[in-house]
Amino acid sequence: MSEEAVQTAPAADEAPAVTEDVSYQAVEKEGTVTAIWEMQGQKHLRTIDPRSIEGKQILALFETAG
């Protein structure tokens, strides 16, 4: 039984590492990005201000890819 406990403990520790990829969705109003949503699958993690440093970096990545 102690072997089972040892085997299940690492699996529980690894569970958060096995997650869906994080993606970003631009929210636009009248052609202007008003927010950036950070998503993990269908779950909304946070909203990023597109005027912030982080928001500008994210938008720059998408502008160069397009």
Summary of the structure (lengths in Angstrom):
residues: 66
radius of gyration: 18.4
end to end distance: 55.5
largest distance: 62.0
contacts: 132
relative contact order: 0.13
helix: 44%
strand: 35%
